[in-house]
Amino acid sequence: MAFKFEELKVWQISLKLSNEIDAIAKEFPKIELFSLSNQIKKAADSVNLNIAEGCLGQSKAEFSRFLTYSVR
C-alpha cells in the first residue's frame, strides 16, 4: 500500500533531488565527509521528509506548515 504523499509530484521531485545531491556529495573531498557533505545531505533529505510528515493525517493547516518547512 502506497502512502498518499508518494503520489505528490513535489515529493517525487524532492526525492530525486535528494538522491542526486547524495551522489554529488560522495564526490566531495574526504575532509568534507563529516561537515559540509553531511550537512548538505541532511538538508536535502529534510525536504522530502517534511512533505511526507505533513501529509500523514494532518489538517490542511498542518500540511501547509510542513510544506513551508520544506521550502526553508
Rosetta blueprint (number, residue, H / E / L):
1 M L
2 A L
3 F L
4 K H
5 F H
6 E H
7 E H
8 L L
9 K H
10 V H
11 W H
12 Q H
13 I H
14 S H
15 L H
16 K H
17 L H
18 S H
19 N H
20 E H
21 I H
22 D H
23 A H
24 I H
25 A H
26 K L
27 E L
28 F L
29 P L
30 K H
31 I H
32 E H
33 L L
34 F L
35 S L
36 L H
37 S H
38 N H
39 Q H
40 I H
41 K H
42 K H
43 A H
44 A H
45 D H
46 S H
47 V H
48 N H
49 L H
50 N H
51 I H
52 A H
53 E H
54 G H
55 C H
56 L L
57 G L
58 Q L
59 S L
60 K H
61 A H
62 E H
63 F H
64 S H
65 R H
66 F H
67 L H
68 T H
69 Y H
70 S H
71 V H
72 R L
